Amino acid sequence: MRSFTFFIALLLIFSPASDAISISLGEAAPGFTLNSTDGKTVSLSDYKGEVVVVIYWRTAHDRSALALKDAYDELKKYEKKGVRVLSVISDTDNKDHAIGVLKEKGIDYPLLVDPDRQLYSSYGIRVYPTTVIIDKQGVLVYDIPSHPLTYKNTLEGYIKKLIGEIDEKELNEILSPHKAEQDKAMLEAVRLYNLALKFTQSGLLDQSVELANRSIAAKPEMAQSYILLGFLNLELKEADKALEAFNKALQLDPNSHDAQTGLGGALVMKGDIDKALEILDKAAVANPYPQMTYYELGKAYEQKGDKDKAIEMYKKAMEKIIKKQVLPSAISKCQ
């Protein structure tokens, strides 16, 4: 097994100036009935009285995957408040690839297939991805073209307005120009983060640590930078610094499998094997692609003297790698 291999992850770009769709907002949303990849028939009318978010995307576009993941992260908490998300691809797209993308990202949205691009035409889709939002009365109220830097904030602002959690004034504040400074900070943080990944791939770990810290300084709310810094510190045998970084990442994103796995790895390094096993066991259960977690579990059991269990964990890690079930994260040791 090689040491940490880092994947280029987040690439944020500004959306094009054009609107997402050619039909007018404020009108009744065109109805549709489509088949899902799991054999169900889904109609817009099934969601009468609910807010519906439709994301029309393509498997070949990185921005599509980013929009789907951002929407999932932001809107999952609104399901109980009557918000539904549907993902749609054209029947000319690769269905198996699309299913794989959703599975890799841990997204359980229905995947609908648009035959002969009927929905595409009726909505006048202009860019990929396109996100349209339909209110409880079936009116097409908002659209978001592509995957702008402000995608997550904009999407959540629209949803909060539609379910009555904020008013028009508060929505305008979310969408106001002063957000541009925050966007610039995020863009700089992502630039530094990606540069740190490149330096890491070249084995320049000290420079990578510096860049990861600069990314954190630019945008302290970006959990990925802390995760990267944590794994770098693990590689440099700085267990205490790694613990600090992973704990901060988990404060920002309590469900991060990478941060949980890294925290377990840091605890193994410090000799707190029982605590490490507790954390890593939970991470392995929660993570659909846990080869890195299994690897850390193997190390923990090996240090504890349970060689049979260690071998079992190492085998599980290798099975995941052989099957090319790549961990959907920024960092994976077992590649």
N, C-alpha and C positions, 0 to 999 in steps of 0.2 A: 504494500500500500504506500502510495506516495504521500508526501505531506500536503498541506492545505492547497487545494486548487480553487482559484477564485473565478467566478463567472461574471462577465459584464452584465449588469442587471438593469438598472433603471435609466432610461433615456427619455428626458422630458423635453418636449418642444412646443412651441406656440402653434396654435391652430391657424389654418388659413382664414383669410378675412371673410370668405363667403359664408352664407348660412348653411346649415346642415341639410335642409330640405327646401324644395321649391314651392310646396303648398303653403298656404297662409296659416299662421297661428291664430287661435281664437275661434276656429271652426271645428265642427265635429270631426273627430279622428276617423279616417277611413277604416272600415271594419275589415277583418281578415280571419280566415280559418286555415291553420297550417298544421301539418303533422310534425310531431317531435321525434327525435331520434330513438326514443324509447317506446315508440308505437302509439302514442296518445294523440288525440286530435284536440287542438287548442284554438279557441276563438277569443277575440277581443271581448265579445259579449259575455264571456265567462266571468269577467272581472268587473261587472257592473257594480258601481258603488265603491270601487277601490281605485287608488292611484296606480297607474301602470307605467313602468319605465321599459321602453323597448330599445335594445342596443343591437343595431345592425352592423355586423363586423365581418372581417375576413381573416382567415388563419394566417395569411402571408404577411400581415401587418403587425409589427410589434406594438404599435399604438393601440390596436384593437385589444390585445391581451392586457395592456396597462389599464385601459378604460374598464374592461370587465372586472379586473381585480380591484380597482379603486371603487367601482360601484358596489361590489360585494362587501368590501370592508366598511363602506360608509352606510349602506342601506340595510344590512342584515338586521340591525337593531330596530328597524321600522316595520318589519314584517307583521308584528302583532298590531300595528297601527294601520293596517290595510294598504301597505305598499308592496307591489309585486313587480318583479323584474323578469323580462323575457329576453333571451338572446336569440338572434336570428342570423342565419347565413343563407346564401344563395344555394340552389341545388347544384350549381357548377363548382362549388367549393368542396374541399376534401372533408367529408363528414367524420371519418376516423381521426383525422388530424384535429378537427375541431373538438371532438369528444376528448381527445388526449389533452388539449390545451386546458379545457375546463377541469379535467381530473387533476392535472398537474398543479393548477392553481388552487385546488380545493374548493371549486365553485360548483354549487348544485343548482344553478338556474336551469330551467327547461331550455333545451336547444332545439329551436324550430327551424325547419328547412323551407325556404321560399321557392316554390316551383316556378320556373320561367320568370323569376324576379318580379312576381306580381306585386308583393308588398313594396319592393324597391321602387317600382314605377308609380304605384298609387300614392306613395308619400313623397316621391321625387327626391330620393336619396342622392346627395351630391358628393359626399366624402365618406371615407372609411376611417374610423368607425363613425356612425351617427347615433346619437342618443336622443330619443324623443320622449316627452313626458305628457301623459294624458291624465286629466283630472278625474274626479269621481263622477262627474257628469258626462264623461266621454268626450270632453273637449281637448283638442291638442293645444297645450298651453306653453310649452317650452321646448327648445331644442339646443343641443350642444354639438358643434361640429368637431370631429377628430378627437384628439386628447390634449387639450390645452393644459398649461401649467396649473391653471386654476380649476381644473376639472372637479376635483373632490369637493372643494369648498362651494363651487357653483351648484353642483348636483345636490349636495345636502341642503343648501340654502333654498333651492326650488322646492324640495320635498318638505322642508319645515314650513314653508309658506303654505303649501297645499293642504297640509294636515292641521294647520292652525296654530303651530307653535311659535311663529313669528309673523309680524305684519309686513306690509309693503315697505315701510320705512326701514325696518331691520334688514329686509332682503336687499334693499338698495345699498345699505352700509356694507353688506357682505360682498356685493358686486362692485363697490366703488373703486375709483382709481387708486386710492391710497393702498390698496392691496398689492399694487405693482411692486412696491418696495419689498414686501414679504416674498413676492414671486421671484424677484431678483436674488434674494438671499437663498431661496430654495434652489434656484438654478446654479448658483455658485457652489452650494453645498454638494449638489449632485456632480458638478464638474470635478470638484476635488475628490469626491468619493470614487468616481470612475478612474481618475488619475491614480489614486492610491491602489486600485485593483491592478492597473497596468504595471505599476512599480512592483507590486507583490509578485506578479507573474514572472517578473525579471529577477526576483530574489533580492530586491532592494528594500528590505523590511524596515530599516530605520527611516528611510524616506517615506515609506508607506505609512508608518505611525505618525509622522509629522503631518502628512496630508490628511489622514483620518481625523486628527485633532483639529486641523483647520476646517474640515468639513463640519465638525461638531460646533465649532465656534461660529460658523456662518449660519447654521440652522440647528440649534440645540434640540429641536423636537424631532429630528430625523433619526429614528431608531436604528436604521441600517448602518449608520456611521459608527455607532457604539458597538454594534455586533462585529463589524469589521475590525475595529480597534481591539475588541476582546480577543478575537482569534489571532490577531497579530501578536498580542501580548502572550497568548498561550504558546505560540511558536517561539517567542523569545524567552520562554520560561518565567514570565512575570505573572505569577498566579494571582497575586493580590490586585494588580492593575486589571487583569482580565476579569476577576470577580466584580470589581467596581463597574467596569464597562457593561458587562452582561446584566448586572442588577439594574443599571440605569436604562438599558434597552427594554427590560421587562417592565419597568415603571411606565414606559411610553407605549409598549405593546405587550401586554400580559400574555397574549396567545402566541407569541413568536416561538416557533419550534427551534429555530436557529439559536436564539438567545438561551432557551432552556437547555439545549444540547451543549452550548458553550459553557454555561454555568456548571453543568455536570462535569464537563471536562476540566474546568478550573478546580473544582472540588476534588476530583481524582488527583490532580497535580499536588494539591495541598494535603492529600492523605485522608480526607474526610469521605471515605468510601461509602459508608452507609447512606449518608445524605446524598451523595452523588447518584447512587443506585436508585434512590427514591425519585429523584428529579428525572433521571434518564428513562426510567420505566414509564413514567407519565408521558414524557416526550415521545417515546416510541409508540405508545398507544394512540396518541393524538395525531401524530404525523403520518400522512398517507405514504410518504416516501422517506423512511427513516434510516437509510443506510448509515449515515454519519452517526446517528444516535446509537445504532447497534454496535458500531465500531467503538464508541466511547464506553458502552456497556461492557463490551468484551475486555477493554482495558481495566475497567473497574473490578470485574469479577476475577481477572487475572491477578490483580494486586491483592484481592481478598483471599486468593488461594483456591478459588473454585474453578479449576481448569476446565472441567466439563462444561460448565455454564459459559465460561469465556469462549470456548471453541464454538458453542452453539450460537453465541452472539456474532462472532466473526463470520460464521457461515451465513447467517442471515444477511449480514452486510454485503457479503460477496454475491449472494443470490440477487439482491437488489441491483447491484452493479451489472452483473451478467445479463440481467433482463433489461438493462438500460432504463431503469426507472429512476431517472435523474431527480435528485432532491430539488424541488422548486424553490430555490433560495439563492442568496448571493454567494454562499460559501458551502463547499462540500469537500471534506477531507478524502473521501473514498472515490476518487475519480482518476 
